[in-house]
Amino acid sequence: MTPEIPRATLLVFTLGADRDAVRRPVLPPRLRDEEVAARRAWLDGVLEAGRRTHCRLEVSAPTNLDLPQDVFRAPQEGGTFGQRLARAIGRAGGHTDGPLVVVGADSPGFSARHIRQALCLLRADPKRVVLGPAADGGVYLIATARPIPGLAENVVWCQSHTLRSLKSILKNQGREVVELEALADIDDVPAFIRWLRSAESAWRGLIGHLRARLAATLRPGRPRRLGSPRDSQASPLLARGPPAVA
């Protein structure tokens, strides 16, 4: 009889769409609602990737987000990013005997394919660590079947050399590192503009809407009275929902 493989957990580590839109805005202030909706759609896409790979779903955020019923909610505790991340990973790992796939919510290129690749690599060697490099020098994914000591104390987070720092401590621990393809994190205006130009098929509808809204905002025209209908009513964003990504 074939032994049952423990179920993997997908842990999404995020501030939440509203906080991220304030902390790292990528659209003009008058399009804040559109940016928040886009960030929520990215999170929905990540969660749908987890469902397609039959993962247990967990989101760690500093506030109580509006999440589907099949998603476990977990707090963020700690004074630094590294402390919050390490504690979230430790808490999620305590809920399952299976591997853990940790991701952010700001890489629209992320899909179920990346989870499958990471889990396949861990099945081949549970002692290794799988990393998804971000284009800015960070990581969009950490997958492991074993605890990783020193994440809070020894890794330089949120910097252009975060990936290098993380790989260094893993090497010192004797852990093999396998890297997936690099993806872009949408954490600044240039990255967002590049994504708008990408015309990714999975996000074509959302990208088209955001392009139109951004163009309308930046297009010069005759001055409008404060409080006119065009100023007070934002165009509705596409219905919230994940893309159809394999």
C-alpha positions in Angstrom: 0.0 0.0 0.0 1.4 3.4 -1.0 1.9 5.7 2.0 -0.1 8.9 1.9 1.8 12.0 1.0 1.3 14.8 3.6 -0.7 17.7 2.2 1.3 20.8 1.4 0.5 24.2 2.8 0.6 27.4 0.7 1.4 30.3 3.0 0.8 33.8 1.6 2.7 36.4 3.5 1.2 39.9 2.8 0.3 43.2 4.3 -3.0 43.1 2.5 -4.1 45.1 -0.6 -5.1 48.3 1.2 -1.8 48.6 3.2 0.4 47.7 0.2 -1.4 50.3 -1.9 -0.5 53.0 0.7 3.0 51.7 1.5 4.1 51.1 -2.1 1.7 52.9 -4.4 2.0 52.1 -8.1 -0.9 54.2 -9.4 -1.9 57.9 -8.9 -3.8 58.6 -5.7 -7.1 59.1 -7.5 -6.8 55.5 -8.8 -6.3 54.0 -5.3 -9.5 52.0 -5.5 -8.3 50.4 -8.8 -4.9 49.6 -7.3 -6.5 48.0 -4.2 -8.8 45.9 -6.5 -5.8 44.8 -8.6 -3.8 43.8 -5.6 -6.8 41.8 -4.3 -7.1 40.1 -7.7 -3.4 39.1 -7.5 -4.0 37.6 -4.0 -7.0 35.7 -5.4 -4.8 34.4 -8.2 -2.2 33.1 -5.7 -4.9 31.4 -3.7 -6.5 29.8 -6.8 -3.0 28.4 -7.7 -3.0 26.8 -4.2 -6.4 25.3 -4.8 -5.4 23.8 -8.1 -2.5 22.1 -6.4 -4.6 20.9 -3.5 -2.7 22.9 -0.9 -4.0 23.9 2.5 -4.3 27.6 2.3 -3.1 30.1 4.9 -2.7 33.9 4.7 -0.5 35.7 7.2 -1.4 39.4 7.4 -1.2 42.1 10.1 -4.9 42.9 9.9 -8.0 40.7 9.4 -8.4 40.5 5.6 -11.6 39.6 3.8 -10.7 36.0 2.8 -12.6 33.0 1.4 -13.8 30.4 3.9 -11.3 27.8 2.8 -8.4 30.0 3.8 -6.9 29.9 7.3 -6.1 33.3 8.7 -3.0 33.9 10.7 -1.6 37.1 12.3 1.8 38.7 11.8 3.9 39.2 14.9 7.3 40.7 15.4 9.2 43.9 15.1 11.0 43.2 11.8 10.1 41.6 8.5 12.4 38.7 9.3 10.8 38.1 12.7 7.2 38.3 11.2 8.1 35.9 8.4 10.0 33.4 10.6 7.1 33.3 13.1 4.5 32.9 10.3 6.5 30.0 8.8 6.9 28.4 12.2 3.2 28.7 13.0 2.2 27.3 9.6 4.6 24.5 9.9 3.1 23.5 13.2 -0.3 22.9 11.5 1.0 20.3 9.0 3.5 17.5 8.4 3.6 18.4 4.8 5.9 20.7 2.9 5.5 24.5 3.1 5.4 26.9 0.1 5.7 30.5 1.2 4.9 33.2 -1.4 4.0 36.9 -1.5 0.9 38.4 -3.3 2.6 40.8 -5.6 3.9 38.5 -8.5 1.1 38.3 -11.0 3.2 35.8 -13.0 3.0 33.2 -10.2 0.8 30.2 -11.0 0.0 26.6 -10.0 2.9 25.5 -12.2 5.4 27.0 -9.8 3.9 25.2 -6.9 3.9 21.9 -8.7 7.6 22.4 -9.7 8.6 23.3 -6.1 6.7 20.3 -4.6 8.2 17.9 -7.2 11.7 19.1 -6.3 11.0 18.6 -2.6 9.6 15.1 -3.1 12.9 14.2 -4.9 14.9 15.5 -1.9 13.1 16.8 1.2 16.3 18.3 2.6 16.7 20.8 -0.2 15.1 24.3 -0.3 13.4 25.7 -3.4 13.6 29.4 -4.1 11.8 31.5 -6.6 14.0 34.5 -7.4 12.4 37.9 -7.9 13.7 40.1 -10.6 14.7 42.8 -8.0 17.0 40.5 -6.1 14.5 39.2 -3.6 12.4 36.1 -3.6 8.8 35.4 -4.5 8.8 31.8 -3.2 10.4 29.7 -0.5 9.5 26.0 -0.4 10.8 23.7 2.2 9.9 20.4 3.9 12.2 21.1 6.9 12.5 24.1 9.2 15.0 26.8 8.2 16.8 28.3 11.2 18.1 31.8 11.2 15.5 33.4 8.9 14.9 36.3 11.3 18.5 36.9 12.4 20.7 36.0 9.5 18.9 37.0 6.3 18.9 40.6 5.0 15.3 41.1 3.9 13.7 43.6 1.5 17.0 44.5 -0.2 18.4 43.9 -3.6 20.7 41.2 -2.2 18.1 39.3 -0.2 18.3 36.2 -2.5 22.1 36.1 -2.1 21.8 36.5 1.7 19.3 33.7 1.9 21.3 31.3 -0.3 24.4 32.0 1.9 22.7 30.9 5.1 21.3 27.8 3.4 24.7 26.9 2.1 26.1 27.3 5.6 23.4 24.9 6.9 24.4 22.3 4.2 21.1 22.7 2.4 20.9 22.3 -1.4 19.2 25.2 -3.1 17.2 24.8 -6.3 15.9 27.9 -8.1 12.8 28.3 -10.2 12.4 30.8 -13.0 12.6 34.5 -12.0 9.4 36.5 -11.7 8.8 40.2 -11.3 7.5 41.6 -8.0 5.2 44.6 -8.6 6.5 46.8 -5.8 7.2 50.1 -7.6 5.9 52.2 -10.5 8.4 51.0 -13.2 7.6 47.3 -12.4 3.8 48.1 -12.6 4.2 49.8 -16.0 6.2 46.9 -17.3 3.4 44.6 -16.2 0.8 46.8 -17.9 2.8 46.5 -21.1 3.2 42.7 -20.8 -0.3 41.8 -22.0 -0.2 38.5 -20.1 -3.1 36.4 -21.4 -4.3 35.5 -17.9 -4.6 39.1 -16.9 -5.5 40.7 -20.3 -8.9 42.0 -19.1 -7.6 43.6 -15.9 -4.5 45.0 -17.7 -6.7 46.6 -20.4 -9.0 48.2 -17.8 -6.1 49.6 -15.8 -4.4 51.0 -19.0 -7.7 52.8 -19.9 -8.2 54.2 -16.4 -4.6 55.4 -16.2 -4.7 56.9 -19.7 -7.9 58.8 -18.8 -6.4 60.1 -15.6 -3.2 61.4 -17.3 -4.9 62.7 -20.5 -5.0 66.5 -20.5 -8.4 68.1 -21.0 -10.5 71.0 -19.9 -10.7 71.5 -16.1 -13.6 69.9 -14.4 -15.4 71.3 -11.4 -14.6 69.7 -8.1 -17.4 67.3 -7.3 -18.5 66.7 -10.9 -19.7 63.2 -11.7 -16.5 62.2 -13.4 -14.6 63.2 -10.3 -16.8 61.5 -7.7 -17.6 58.2 -9.5 -14.8 55.8 -10.3 -15.2 53.3 -13.1 -15.8 49.9 -11.6 -12.9 47.5 -11.9 -13.5 44.0 -13.3 -15.2 41.6 -10.9 -12.7 40.3 -8.3 -11.5 36.9 -9.2 -8.4 34.9 -10.1 -7.1 34.4 -13.7 -7.3 31.1 -15.5 -3.7 30.0 -15.1 -2.6 26.4 -15.1 
